[in-house]
Amino acid sequence: MQETLKILKELQALDQELNEKRYGRQKLAGEQAEIHSELTRIQAMVDQLKANVAELDAQRRDLSQDLIIEEGNVTKAEGRLPTIKTQREYVAVLKEVDTAKKMNKDIQDKIAALDLQIANLNNDRQEKEDELAQIKVEVKERQNEIAAALDTTDKILGEGDGRRDDFLARIPASVRRRYEILRDKRAGVAVVEARQETCYGCNMNLPPQLFNRLYTTDEILTCPHCNRMLYIDMTQL
């Protein structure tokens, strides 16, 4: 069982190392996701501004077409004036011309308002595109660093998991189950040193008889308080 305890200690050290690597990987992946989210957010704003400009451009084209039609109506109406013979008809045509000109003025005002909106939106779009380009430049190096770090970490984790499987294969199934349960319940610490009649896992005093048995038994003994598996560090004697 002393050999099993030795393997368990090595396994626990490996598990703690792998947990640190996984935690570090999680942080890197989180940072990577935040960068992607920020880029996506700004890109969405740029796309929305482009869509808004396109919609206003379509409205402007329609108004420009209406203006052409109304200007044509004015020209036609004014062209009829020299041929009119009655006062009543002349007044009616003048009214028609006046109405068409007012409509033209209204359309021109709407076009001018749209032009202002389009100009403002294009300015906003340009600002966001510049911001997006700047952020891409600023984070490109960091993105490459994160990608390289994740690749290295994944390789280490893959190799570590392989070593872990080797350790587990050398441990009896019943001990393996106890180790896994304790590791989950005790924040990754299932095997601890006992020294000076104290469990270094929970810092509680051990019964003297139990502590003394650690020097002579081949059994795996556990702390009566935290249930962690105990060992004696013979190099400290």
Backbone torsions as a table, in degrees:
resi	resn	phi	psi	omega
1	MET	NA	-26.3	177.5
2	GLN	-62.0	-36.2	176.3
3	GLU	-65.5	-39.3	177.6
4	THR	-63.3	-41.6	177.4
5	LEU	-62.4	-38.3	178.2
6	LYS	-62.2	-44.0	178.5
7	ILE	-64.7	-41.1	179.7
8	LEU	-61.8	-40.5	178.2
9	LYS	-63.4	-42.1	178.3
10	GLU	-66.7	-39.8	177.9
11	LEU	-62.6	-44.2	-179.7
12	GLN	-63.1	-41.6	177.6
13	ALA	-62.1	-41.3	177.9
14	LEU	-64.6	-44.7	179.7
15	ASP	-59.7	-41.1	179.6
16	GLN	-65.7	-40.0	177.1
17	GLU	-63.6	-44.0	-180.0
18	LEU	-66.6	-37.1	177.7
19	ASN	-62.5	-41.0	177.7
20	GLU	-63.7	-41.1	178.8
21	LYS	-64.7	-40.6	-179.6
22	ARG	-67.8	-38.6	177.4
23	TYR	-64.1	-44.2	177.5
24	GLY	-62.3	-39.0	178.8
25	ARG	-65.2	-39.3	179.3
26	GLN	-61.8	-41.6	178.5
27	LYS	-64.7	-43.0	178.6
28	LEU	-63.2	-44.1	179.1
29	ALA	-63.5	-37.0	177.4
30	GLY	-64.8	-42.4	178.1
31	GLU	-64.2	-41.1	177.9
32	GLN	-60.8	-41.9	179.4
33	ALA	-66.3	-38.2	178.9
34	GLU	-64.5	-42.8	177.9
35	ILE	-61.0	-46.8	179.9
36	HIS	-62.3	-40.4	-179.1
37	SER	-63.9	-41.3	179.9
38	GLU	-66.4	-43.0	177.6
39	LEU	-63.0	-41.5	179.2
40	THR	-64.5	-39.5	-179.9
41	ARG	-61.9	-47.2	-178.5
42	ILE	-69.7	-38.3	178.1
43	GLN	-62.4	-37.7	177.9
44	ALA	-64.0	-38.1	177.5
45	MET	-65.6	-41.9	177.5
46	VAL	-61.7	-45.0	-179.5
47	ASP	-63.4	-38.9	179.6
48	GLN	-66.8	-41.0	178.2
49	LEU	-64.0	-39.7	176.8
50	LYS	-62.2	-41.6	179.4
51	ALA	-64.9	-40.3	178.5
52	ASN	-63.6	-42.4	178.8
53	VAL	-63.5	-42.9	179.9
54	ALA	-61.5	-39.5	178.8
55	GLU	-65.2	-43.8	179.0
56	LEU	-67.7	-35.9	176.4
57	ASP	-61.5	-39.4	178.9
58	ALA	-65.2	-41.8	176.9
59	GLN	-62.4	-39.5	-179.2
60	ARG	-65.7	-40.3	178.2
61	ARG	-61.9	-41.8	178.5
62	ASP	-62.9	-43.7	179.2
63	LEU	-65.5	-38.6	178.4
64	SER	-63.0	-38.7	176.7
65	GLN	-65.5	-41.9	177.0
66	ASP	-61.8	-38.7	-179.4
67	LEU	-64.6	-41.0	178.2
68	ILE	-60.8	-42.0	-179.6
69	ILE	-64.8	-45.3	-178.7
70	GLU	-67.5	-37.5	176.7
71	GLU	-64.0	-36.0	176.1
72	GLY	-65.5	-37.9	178.6
73	ASN	-63.9	-41.0	178.3
74	VAL	-62.2	-45.8	-178.7
75	THR	-61.4	-43.5	-179.9
76	LYS	-64.2	-43.8	-178.2
77	ALA	-65.1	-44.1	179.8
78	GLU	-65.8	-30.4	178.3
79	GLY	-68.7	-22.6	180.0
80	ARG	-81.7	-18.3	-173.5
81	LEU	-57.7	-44.2	-178.6
82	PRO	-63.9	-19.4	-175.6
83	THR	-96.3	-5.0	-177.1
84	ILE	-76.6	138.3	-175.2
85	LYS	-110.5	-18.4	-178.2
86	THR	-113.5	149.3	-179.8
87	GLN	-64.3	-39.5	-178.4
88	ARG	-62.1	-45.0	179.5
89	GLU	-66.9	-36.3	-179.1
90	TYR	-63.6	-43.5	179.7
91	VAL	-65.3	-38.8	-179.7
92	ALA	-63.4	-40.9	-179.9
93	VAL	-69.0	-40.0	177.4
94	LEU	-60.2	-40.9	177.7
95	LYS	-63.6	-39.4	178.5
96	GLU	-63.6	-41.7	178.3
97	VAL	-64.7	-43.1	-178.8
98	ASP	-63.6	-42.3	178.7
99	THR	-63.3	-42.6	180.0
100	ALA	-64.9	-39.6	179.3
101	LYS	-66.9	-39.0	177.0
102	LYS	-63.7	-39.4	178.4
103	MET	-65.5	-39.9	176.9
104	ASN	-59.5	-43.3	-179.3
105	LYS	-63.4	-40.3	179.2
106	ASP	-63.8	-42.8	179.1
107	ILE	-65.0	-42.1	179.3
108	GLN	-62.3	-38.7	177.1
109	ASP	-64.3	-41.7	178.3
110	LYS	-63.6	-41.7	178.5
111	ILE	-62.8	-42.3	179.3
112	ALA	-62.6	-40.8	178.6
113	ALA	-64.7	-41.2	177.5
114	LEU	-64.3	-40.4	178.9
115	ASP	-59.5	-40.1	178.9
116	LEU	-66.1	-44.8	178.3
117	GLN	-60.8	-44.2	-179.6
118	ILE	-62.9	-41.8	179.1
119	ALA	-62.6	-43.6	179.5
120	ASN	-64.1	-43.2	179.3
121	LEU	-64.9	-39.0	177.9
122	ASN	-65.1	-36.3	176.0
123	ASN	-63.9	-45.1	178.1
124	ASP	-61.7	-43.1	179.8
125	ARG	-61.7	-43.0	-179.5
126	GLN	-63.9	-39.2	178.1
127	GLU	-61.9	-44.8	-179.5
128	LYS	-68.2	-37.1	177.7
129	GLU	-65.4	-40.2	176.9
130	ASP	-64.4	-41.0	178.6
131	GLU	-63.5	-42.4	-179.9
132	LEU	-63.9	-43.4	179.9
133	ALA	-63.4	-40.0	180.0
134	GLN	-65.7	-43.6	179.7
135	ILE	-63.6	-40.1	179.4
136	LYS	-61.2	-40.3	178.0
137	VAL	-65.3	-43.6	-176.1
138	GLU	-67.5	-36.6	-174.3
139	VAL	-96.5	-7.9	-176.5
140	LYS	-58.3	-47.7	-179.4
141	GLU	-62.6	-42.1	179.6
142	ARG	-65.8	-38.7	178.0
143	GLN	-61.3	-40.6	177.9
144	ASN	-65.6	-40.4	178.0
145	GLU	-61.9	-44.7	-179.6
146	ILE	-63.8	-44.0	-179.8
147	ALA	-60.5	-42.6	179.3
148	ALA	-66.6	-41.6	-180.0
149	ALA	-64.5	-41.4	178.5
150	LEU	-64.2	-40.2	179.2
151	ASP	-63.5	-44.3	178.7
152	THR	-63.9	-44.1	-179.5
153	THR	-63.3	-40.9	179.5
154	ASP	-62.5	-37.4	177.6
155	LYS	-66.2	-43.4	179.0
156	ILE	-62.7	-43.1	179.6
157	LEU	-64.6	-38.5	178.7
158	GLY	-64.0	-44.2	177.9
159	GLU	-66.4	-41.1	179.9
160	GLY	-63.7	-39.6	178.4
161	ASP	-64.6	-34.9	176.6
162	GLY	-65.5	-44.0	176.5
163	ARG	-62.8	-38.4	179.8
164	ARG	-62.1	-42.7	178.2
165	ASP	-61.1	-37.9	178.4
166	ASP	-64.0	-44.3	178.1
167	PHE	-59.8	-48.2	-177.3
168	LEU	-60.5	-35.3	-178.8
169	ALA	-67.0	-19.6	-177.5
170	ARG	-96.6	3.0	-178.4
171	ILE	-110.9	136.8	176.6
172	PRO	-55.9	145.4	-175.0
173	ALA	-56.7	-41.3	-177.8
174	SER	-65.8	-40.2	178.7
175	VAL	-68.7	-38.6	179.3
176	ARG	-60.5	-43.3	179.4
177	ARG	-63.6	-43.1	178.8
178	ARG	-62.1	-42.4	179.4
179	TYR	-60.1	-48.2	-177.3
180	GLU	-62.9	-41.3	179.7
181	ILE	-63.9	-47.5	179.7
182	LEU	-64.6	-39.7	179.8
183	ARG	-59.8	-40.3	179.4
184	ASP	-70.5	-39.3	-175.0
185	LYS	-82.0	-26.7	-171.5
186	ARG	-114.4	38.7	173.9
187	ALA	53.8	39.8	175.0
188	GLY	84.3	1.7	-178.9
189	VAL	-114.2	102.8	-178.1
190	ALA	-107.8	-23.1	-176.9
191	VAL	-122.2	123.8	-175.8
192	VAL	-134.8	159.2	178.1
193	GLU	-80.7	146.0	171.4
194	ALA	-111.7	127.9	-178.8
195	ARG	-146.8	138.0	179.5
196	GLN	52.2	44.2	177.5
197	GLU	59.1	31.3	179.9
198	THR	-130.7	138.6	172.5
199	CYS	-81.4	120.8	-179.1
200	TYR	-81.0	4.7	174.9
201	GLY	-88.7	-44.4	-178.8
202	CYS	-116.7	-3.2	179.0
203	ASN	63.1	25.7	176.4
204	MET	-97.8	151.6	178.6
205	ASN	-70.7	140.3	178.1
206	LEU	-96.9	148.1	173.6
207	PRO	-57.9	133.2	-177.7
208	PRO	-53.3	-40.3	-178.9
209	GLN	-63.5	-41.9	178.5
210	LEU	-64.4	-44.4	-178.6
211	PHE	-61.8	-43.3	-179.4
212	ASN	-65.2	-32.5	-179.7
213	ARG	-66.2	-24.9	-179.6
214	LEU	-61.4	-24.4	-179.0
215	TYR	-79.0	-22.8	-170.4
216	THR	-119.3	-24.6	-172.6
217	THR	-84.1	153.9	171.9
218	ASP	-97.6	-1.1	178.3
219	GLU	-77.0	159.8	171.3
220	ILE	-93.2	111.4	-179.2
221	LEU	-96.0	152.6	-177.4
222	THR	-123.9	155.3	177.3
223	CYS	-69.1	130.3	179.8
224	PRO	-69.8	-12.2	-177.7
225	HIS	-96.4	-47.0	-176.4
226	CYS	-113.5	-4.8	177.2
227	ASN	68.7	7.7	177.1
228	ARG	-69.6	151.7	178.1
229	MET	-77.2	137.0	-172.0
230	LEU	-108.6	149.0	172.2
231	TYR	-143.9	158.2	175.4
232	ILE	-105.0	130.9	176.1
233	ASP	-85.2	100.3	-175.5
234	MET	-64.7	-22.3	179.9
235	THR	-71.0	-16.5	-179.4
236	GLN	-91.5	-1.5	-178.0
237	LEU	-74.6	NA	NA
